Amino acid sequence: MLNDKTILITGGTGSFGKCFTKYVLANYNPKKIIIYSRDEFKQFIMQNEMKEYADKLRFFIGDVRDKERLERAFEGVDYVIHAAALKQVPACEYNPNEAIKTNIHGAMNIIEAALNKGVKKVVALSTDKAVNPVNLYGGTKLVSDKLFIAANSYSGTKDVNFSIVRYGNVAGSRGSVIPFFNNIIKNGGTELPITDYRMTRFWISLTEGVELVIKALKEARGGETFISKIPSFKITDLAEAMLPGCKMPEVGIREGEKLHEIMVTVEDSMTTYEYDKHFIVYPQMVWNDKQREPIPGGKKVEQGFSYSSGNNTEWLSVEEIRELLKGIDLEK
């Protein structure tokens, strides 16, 4: 499906963009992959890391806030993966106007550019923080999600659709607790602070996130939100796996933090279908005939269903967490 296609990734020098690029180049034969981001140094590093693919890669310096630059970058592009965002919760709280410009206005610019330039599919990355948001970052991503879903109503006769992929913190990513704990351990610490002993999270790897985006590119008809079925773990079990027998002082939940990662709300259950390895939340409104029937292979969940890291049916043990940690590069 991605063979001989031109793909553009906003925020393409981030962890997801690098993993997605390597995955696609290893498993498909794309015509071109365009890395669109505003940090020329990160682009320089990525170019050097992937020299063997120089004939397939193009690097565009640009900001999602700049609609004219987006339209130039979108020329001849088949698929767009929107990964660019301001994501740090405290930074968004302190700089709300900047978060709105990137996460909301940027989403609007991508939609307009995709419609104007004949892009076939757009997949936007969401976050658990967009579900019942309690901080500004989550609020901006909720609006962004709604914009991409509603964008399908503007497609008219154009052969284009917009969909969402939602997951929480990726295991071992800069925003996750794993590198934080690892840094304490490296510096000889014997205690790992826990914000709340009840706290849980989902475990998803970067590769699993990439595979969910590929699934959305293949299957989306417009307006769907794709969510992986993945295991949960307790933060206290993670601490035990990383530093056996350590003390775990409870330090209190941080501003804008949730006890559990929520992916599907009770309110979403009316339009949610369960598949073998994922859920799809369908839009409450439909705008074309392609959207009227759900993607085959799913079963509608019961009304009142919800999916969070706290009510999951699949849990990782301390030993399983320890084994999964072996696959994470904690020195990067």
C-alpha positions in Angstrom: 0.0 0.0 0.0 2.9 2.4 0.7 4.9 1.2 -2.3 5.6 4.1 -4.8 3.8 6.5 -2.5 5.0 9.9 -1.2 4.6 10.2 2.6 5.1 13.4 4.7 5.6 13.3 8.4 5.1 16.5 10.4 7.4 16.6 13.5 9.3 13.9 11.6 12.6 14.1 13.5 10.9 13.0 16.8 11.0 9.5 18.2 7.8 8.5 16.3 9.0 10.0 13.0 12.3 8.2 13.1 10.7 4.9 14.0 8.0 5.3 11.3 10.6 6.2 8.7 12.8 3.2 9.4 9.8 0.8 9.6 8.4 2.0 6.2 11.8 1.8 4.5 12.4 -1.7 5.9 9.0 -3.1 4.9 7.9 -1.1 1.8 9.3 0.7 -1.2 8.0 4.3 -0.9 8.7 6.8 -3.7 9.7 9.4 -1.1 9.4 10.2 2.6 9.4 13.9 3.5 10.5 14.9 7.0 8.8 18.2 7.9 10.0 19.9 11.1 11.4 23.2 12.4 14.6 22.0 14.0 17.4 22.0 11.4 19.9 20.4 13.8 17.6 17.4 14.4 17.2 17.1 10.6 21.0 17.2 10.2 21.4 14.4 12.8 18.6 12.3 11.1 20.2 12.7 7.7 23.5 11.4 9.0 21.8 8.5 10.8 20.0 7.4 7.6 22.6 8.2 4.8 21.9 4.9 3.1 18.3 6.0 2.4 19.3 9.5 1.0 17.6 8.8 -2.3 14.3 8.2 -0.5 14.4 11.0 2.1 13.6 14.7 1.7 13.9 17.3 4.6 11.7 20.3 4.7 12.3 23.0 7.4 8.9 24.4 8.3 6.4 25.0 11.0 2.8 23.6 11.0 1.8 27.2 11.9 2.9 28.3 8.4 0.1 27.3 6.0 2.0 28.5 2.9 5.0 26.4 3.7 2.8 23.4 4.3 1.1 23.8 1.0 4.5 23.9 -0.8 5.6 20.8 1.2 2.3 18.9 0.4 2.8 19.1 -3.4 2.6 15.6 -4.8 2.1 14.0 -1.3 -0.2 11.0 -1.0 -0.2 10.4 2.7 0.4 12.8 5.7 1.2 11.6 9.2 0.7 14.5 11.7 3.0 14.0 14.7 4.1 17.6 15.4 2.8 19.1 18.6 3.7 21.0 21.7 3.5 18.1 24.2 5.0 19.0 27.5 2.2 19.6 30.0 3.9 22.3 32.1 5.2 24.2 29.1 1.7 24.3 27.6 0.2 25.5 30.8 2.8 28.3 31.0 2.6 29.2 27.3 -1.1 28.6 26.4 -1.1 30.8 23.3 1.8 28.9 21.8 0.1 25.5 22.5 -3.0 26.8 20.7 -1.0 28.1 17.7 0.8 24.8 17.2 -1.8 22.2 18.3 -5.0 23.8 17.1 -4.1 26.4 14.4 -1.5 23.9 13.1 -4.1 21.2 12.7 -6.4 23.7 10.8 -3.5 24.5 8.5 -2.7 20.8 7.8 -6.4 20.2 7.0 -6.6 23.1 4.6 -3.3 22.2 2.9 -4.3 18.6 2.5 -7.6 19.5 0.9 -6.0 22.1 -1.4 -3.2 19.8 -2.6 -4.9 16.5 -3.2 -3.5 14.5 -0.3 -5.2 11.1 -0.2 -5.1 10.3 3.6 -4.2 12.1 6.7 -3.6 10.3 10.0 -3.2 12.5 13.1 -1.6 11.3 16.3 -3.7 11.8 19.4 -3.1 11.1 23.1 -4.9 9.8 26.1 -4.7 13.3 27.5 -7.3 14.4 24.9 -9.9 12.2 26.6 -11.7 14.0 29.4 -8.8 16.6 29.4 -7.6 18.0 32.7 -4.8 20.2 31.3 -4.3 22.6 28.4 -2.3 20.1 26.3 -5.1 17.6 26.5 -7.6 20.4 25.7 -5.7 21.5 22.6 -5.4 17.9 21.4 -9.1 17.3 22.0 -9.9 20.3 19.7 -7.3 19.0 17.2 -9.0 15.5 17.1 -12.4 17.1 16.6 -11.0 19.2 13.7 -9.5 16.2 11.9 -12.7 14.2 12.3 -14.9 17.0 11.1 -12.5 17.7 8.2 -14.1 14.7 6.4 -17.2 16.9 6.0 -15.2 19.3 3.8 -13.8 16.7 1.4 -16.8 16.9 -1.0 -15.9 15.0 -4.1 -12.2 14.9 -3.3 -10.7 11.4 -2.6 -9.3 12.2 0.8 -10.0 11.1 4.4 -8.8 12.1 7.8 -8.5 9.7 10.8 -7.0 9.6 14.3 -4.6 7.2 16.1 -4.7 7.4 19.9 -2.2 6.1 22.5 -0.5 7.2 25.7 3.1 7.6 26.7 5.4 5.3 24.7 7.5 3.0 26.9 11.0 4.5 27.2 10.1 7.8 25.5 11.4 11.1 26.9 8.0 11.8 28.4 7.6 8.5 30.2 8.5 7.6 33.7 11.1 4.9 32.7 14.0 7.3 31.8 13.2 9.3 35.0 13.5 6.2 37.1 16.6 5.0 35.2 18.4 8.3 35.8 17.8 8.0 39.6 19.2 4.4 39.5 22.2 5.4 37.4 23.1 8.1 40.0 23.0 5.6 42.9 19.5 6.3 44.1 17.8 3.7 46.3 14.3 5.2 46.3 11.9 5.6 43.3 9.3 8.3 44.0 5.7 7.3 43.2 3.1 10.1 42.7 0.2 7.8 43.7 0.3 4.1 44.6 -2.9 3.5 42.6 -1.4 4.9 39.4 -1.5 2.7 36.2 -0.4 3.1 32.6 -0.6 1.3 29.3 2.5 -0.3 27.8 3.0 0.4 24.1 6.2 0.4 22.1 7.1 2.8 19.3 6.9 0.0 16.8 3.3 -0.9 18.0 2.4 2.8 17.6 3.8 2.8 14.1 1.9 -0.4 13.2 -1.4 1.2 14.4 -0.7 4.2 12.1 -0.1 1.8 9.2 -3.4 0.1 9.9 -5.2 3.4 9.9 -3.6 4.3 6.6 -4.8 1.0 5.1 -8.3 0.8 6.6 -9.6 4.3 7.4 -12.6 5.6 5.5 -12.8 8.9 7.4 -13.3 10.0 11.0 -12.3 6.9 12.9 -10.1 6.9 16.0 -7.9 3.8 16.2 -6.8 2.5 19.6 -4.6 -0.5 20.3 -5.5 -3.2 22.8 -2.4 -3.3 24.9 -1.5 -4.4 28.5 -1.5 -2.3 31.6 1.0 -2.1 34.4 1.1 -0.6 37.9 3.7 2.1 38.4 4.8 0.4 41.6 5.4 -2.8 39.7 7.5 -0.9 37.2 9.6 0.5 40.1 10.1 -3.0 41.5 11.1 -4.3 38.1 13.7 -1.6 37.6 15.1 -1.5 41.2 14.1 -4.6 43.1 13.4 -4.1 46.8 13.6 -0.3 46.5 11.7 2.1 48.8 8.8 3.9 47.0 7.9 7.1 48.8 4.5 8.5 47.7 5.0 12.1 46.7 1.6 13.2 45.5 0.1 13.5 42.1 1.3 16.3 39.9 -0.7 19.1 38.3 -2.5 17.9 35.2 -1.7 14.2 35.9 -4.3 11.4 35.9 -4.3 8.2 37.8 -5.1 6.1 34.7 -4.7 6.5 31.0 -8.2 6.6 29.4 -8.7 5.7 25.8 -12.4 5.0 25.4 -15.0 6.8 27.5 -18.5 5.6 28.5 -19.9 8.3 26.1 -17.7 6.9 23.3 -19.1 3.4 23.8 -22.2 4.1 21.6 -20.0 4.3 18.5 -17.1 2.0 19.5 -16.3 -1.4 17.9 -13.9 -4.0 19.2 -11.6 -5.8 16.8 -9.0 -8.6 17.4 -6.2 -6.3 18.4 -7.7 -2.8 18.5 -10.8 -0.6 19.0 -12.2 1.9 16.7 -14.3 4.8 17.9 -16.5 5.9 14.9 -17.7 9.5 14.5 -21.2 10.3 15.7 -21.9 12.1 12.5 -21.3 10.7 9.0 -20.7 12.7 5.8 -20.5 10.2 3.0 -21.5 6.7 2.0 -18.1 5.2 2.9 -18.6 6.0 6.5 -22.1 4.5 6.9 -20.9 0.9 7.6 -18.1 0.1 10.1 -14.9 -1.6 8.9 -15.6 -5.4 8.7 -14.4 -7.7 11.5 -15.6 -5.7 14.5 -18.2 -6.1 17.2 -20.0 -3.2 18.8 -19.1 -2.8 22.5 -21.8 -2.7 25.1 -23.2 0.6 26.1 -21.4 1.9 29.1 -18.1 0.2 28.1 -14.9 2.1 28.8 -11.3 1.3 28.2 -8.6 2.6 30.5 -5.3 1.4 32.0 -7.2 1.0 35.3 -10.0 -1.3 34.1 -8.0 -3.3 31.5 -8.2 -7.1 31.4 -4.6 -7.6 30.5 -1.8 -6.8 33.0 1.9 -7.1 33.0 3.7 -8.8 36.0 6.9 -7.5 37.5 8.8 -10.2 35.6 7.1 -9.4 32.3 7.9 -5.7 32.7 11.6 -6.6 33.5 11.7 -8.6 30.3 10.2 -5.8 28.2 12.7 -3.3 29.6 15.5 -5.3 28.0 14.2 -4.1 24.6 14.3 -0.4 25.5 17.5 1.7 24.9 17.7 3.6 28.2 21.0 5.3 27.2 19.6 7.2 24.2 
